[in-house]
Amino acid sequence: MYGIVIYLAIEQLPVTVASIFLMTYNSRVNIALIGLGRMGKIHLSHLLNGIPGAAIAAVSDTVYPEDNFRSEFGGFLFSNNPEAVINNPGVAAVVICTPTSSHAELVEKSIEAGKHIFCEKPLDLSLEVTRELLRKAEVADVKLMLGFNRRFDPDFLQARQSAAAGRIGNLQIIKITNRDPAIPPVEFIKNSGGMFMDFSIHDFDMARYIMNKKVVEVFAKGLVFMDKAVGEAGDIDTALITLTFEDGTYAVIDNSRKAVYGYDQRLEIFGDGGMIQVDNTLYNRNSVFDAEGIHQALPLNSFTERYTSSYRKEMELFVEAVRNNTSLPVSSEDIIMATTIAYAAQKSMKEKRPVSI
Ligand SMILES: NC(=O)c1ccc[n+]([C@@H]2O[C@H](COP(=O)([O-])OP(=O)(O)OC[C@H]3O[C@@H](n4cnc5c(N)ncnc54)[C@H](O)[C@@H]3O)[C@@H](O)[C@H]2O)c1
């Protein structure tokens, strides 16, 4: 109905005004979103609530019932078959939010269809496949961005800018604490690619991004500390990783799948001229002082709460790069290096030794 109203309205306009209107309308990037789970719903809500220059054109999920989709989200093209939305001629870009094991196939199909791609991390568990997909995207001249959203968190971004501006002198150590509030379901763990590929990969990207130096060595240790079901699924729930940068300085990353007090997301950068700290975002900023001590609210409890603005920002930047044909804020090298470090961390833990990059 809206289409008809718009069409009739345009018919009444002078030709030049109508064509300007149509050019503006058409310069929007029409997006198909694939995978309507946790991440898919976050990105869909941002796309529906106005990412400048973007419009949601189609959605696909292999199991989401179409009737439920229509009653929740309205009348977009919906299909249980992802290829139907990838190959839709009205779609210019694809946002892939499916489980990691399906990324490579969907990315490849999108490249073949000539569609720009935003894909949730990691691109693939295999470094060779990751490289090959990036190569194919380059050859096909389509943009391929990975969801390293933490780069766009306002507090982390500010820390990076302060460090780059020399506020704390020469950077010596970055410490990243990344702890989940609860162990994910074992089924998720089995298909995740393991802690380093699924979870710590964000930290590997952030360490490189903030220090702006090459990583030359990885030393990782990990154990099953909290839940033996994690070990039975072939994974760990606790990890400590040291990265060495090209100039001999360090990143220290500690990960846990379960912090009883919430989603623990902190960062510290130490330099010869000072230190920058980014603390947790709490539910409120009150401190209650009494005879027992000083009491504060807990940290936000999930990635959906903590990183909302960064998820919106990464989508804005992806759309901007597609519309203006400019560079993506996450490069192919960034994707390859974070995957390489995750791969080296697995090897280091298994072989109990530092691994050179
Ligand atoms: N950037 C982040 O902070 C962040 C956080 C969580 C998850 N992730 C990543 O996002 C991806 C999705 O994770 P999630 O937690 O949202 O998963 P999820 O299980 O909640 O949702 C996945 C959805 O994809 C659908 N699906 C599965 N295979 C499909 C296919 N071939 N085609 C279409 N639909 C398909 C499923 O039915 C499900 O609805 C993973 O790669 C994960 O690593 C990123």
The ligand as an SDF file (V2000), in Angstrom:
LIG
                    3D

 44 48  0  0  0  0  0  0  0  0999 V2000
   29.7300  -10.1650   18.1170 N   0  0  0  0  0  0  0  0  0  0  0  0
   29.2660  -10.6970   19.2240 C   0  0  0  0  0  0  0  0  0  0  0  0
   29.3440  -10.1120   20.2930 O   0  0  0  0  0  0  0  0  0  0  0  0
   28.5810  -12.0450   19.1660 C   0  0  0  0  0  0  0  0  0  0  0  0
   27.8450  -12.4960   20.2600 C   0  0  0  0  0  0  0  0  0  0  0  0
   27.2040  -13.7260   20.1500 C   0  0  0  0  0  0  0  0  0  0  0  0
   27.3250  -14.4770   19.0010 C   0  0  0  0  0  0  0  0  0  0  0  0
   28.0730  -14.0110   17.9560 N   0  0  0  0  0  0  0  0  0  0  0  0
   28.2060  -14.7980   16.7180 C   0  0  0  0  0  0  0  0  0  0  0  0
   26.9730  -14.6990   16.0160 O   0  0  0  0  0  0  0  0  0  0  0  0
   26.6850  -15.9130   15.3430 C   0  0  0  0  0  0  0  0  0  0  0  0
   25.2870  -16.3720   15.7390 C   0  0  0  0  0  0  0  0  0  0  0  0
   25.2740  -16.5810   17.1220 O   0  0  0  0  0  0  0  0  0  0  0  0
   23.8820  -16.5220   17.9320 P   0  0  0  0  0  0  0  0  0  0  0  0
   24.2740  -16.6390   19.3550 O   0  0  0  0  0  0  0  0  0  0  0  0
   23.0530  -15.3800   17.4860 O   0  0  0  0  0  0  0  0  0  0  0  0
   23.2210  -17.8980   17.4410 O   0  0  0  0  0  0  0  0  0  0  0  0
   21.7270  -18.3960   17.6610 P   0  0  0  0  0  0  0  0  0  0  0  0
   21.8140  -19.8730   17.7690 O   0  0  0  0  0  0  0  0  0  0  0  0
   21.0660  -17.6340   18.7390 O   0  0  0  0  0  0  0  0  0  0  0  0
   20.9970  -18.0090   16.2840 O   0  0  0  0  0  0  0  0  0  0  0  0
   21.3210  -18.5800   15.0510 C   0  0  0  0  0  0  0  0  0  0  0  0
   20.0590  -18.5500   14.1750 C   0  0  0  0  0  0  0  0  0  0  0  0
   20.4400  -18.9370   12.8470 O   0  0  0  0  0  0  0  0  0  0  0  0
   19.4670  -19.8480   12.3260 C   0  0  0  0  0  0  0  0  0  0  0  0
   20.1600  -20.6630   11.3200 N   0  0  0  0  0  0  0  0  0  0  0  0
   21.0030  -21.7070   11.5240 C   0  0  0  0  0  0  0  0  0  0  0  0
   21.5500  -22.1060   10.3470 N   0  0  0  0  0  0  0  0  0  0  0  0
   21.0200  -21.3010    9.3840 C   0  0  0  0  0  0  0  0  0  0  0  0
   21.1810  -21.2030    7.9730 C   0  0  0  0  0  0  0  0  0  0  0  0
   22.0250  -21.9980    7.3120 N   0  0  0  0  0  0  0  0  0  0  0  0
   20.4660  -20.2790    7.3020 N   0  0  0  0  0  0  0  0  0  0  0  0
   19.6010  -19.4480    7.9610 C   0  0  0  0  0  0  0  0  0  0  0  0
   19.4130  -19.5070    9.2940 N   0  0  0  0  0  0  0  0  0  0  0  0
   20.1100  -20.4010   10.0010 C   0  0  0  0  0  0  0  0  0  0  0  0
   18.9770  -20.6160   13.5380 C   0  0  0  0  0  0  0  0  0  0  0  0
   17.6880  -21.1490   13.2990 O   0  0  0  0  0  0  0  0  0  0  0  0
   18.9750  -19.5320   14.6220 C   0  0  0  0  0  0  0  0  0  0  0  0
   17.7390  -18.8470   14.6820 O   0  0  0  0  0  0  0  0  0  0  0  0
   27.8080  -16.8840   15.7180 C   0  0  0  0  0  0  0  0  0  0  0  0
   28.7460  -16.9580   14.6670 O   0  0  0  0  0  0  0  0  0  0  0  0
   28.4490  -16.2750   16.9460 C   0  0  0  0  0  0  0  0  0  0  0  0
   29.8350  -16.5500   17.0370 O   0  0  0  0  0  0  0  0  0  0  0  0
   28.6850  -12.8120   18.0090 C   0  0  0  0  0  0  0  0  0  0  0  0
  1  2  1  0
  2  3  2  0
  2  4  1  0
  4  5  1  0
  4 44  2  0
  5  6  2  0
  6  7  1  0
  7  8  2  0
  8  9  1  0
  8 44  1  0
  9 10  1  0
  9 42  1  0
 10 11  1  0
 11 12  1  0
 11 40  1  0
 12 13  1  0
 13 14  1  0
 14 15  2  0
 14 16  1  0
 14 17  1  0
 17 18  1  0
 18 19  2  0
 18 20  1  0
 18 21  1  0
 21 22  1  0
 22 23  1  0
 23 24  1  0
 23 38  1  0
 24 25  1  0
 25 26  1  0
 25 36  1  0
 26 27  1  0
 26 35  1  0
 27 28  2  0
 28 29  1  0
 29 30  1  0
 29 35  2  0
 30 31  1  0
 30 32  2  0
 32 33  1  0
 33 34  2  0
 34 35  1  0
 36 37  1  0
 36 38  1  0
 38 39  1  0
 40 41  1  0
 40 42  1  0
 42 43  1  0
M  CHG  2   8   1  16  -1
M  END
$$$$
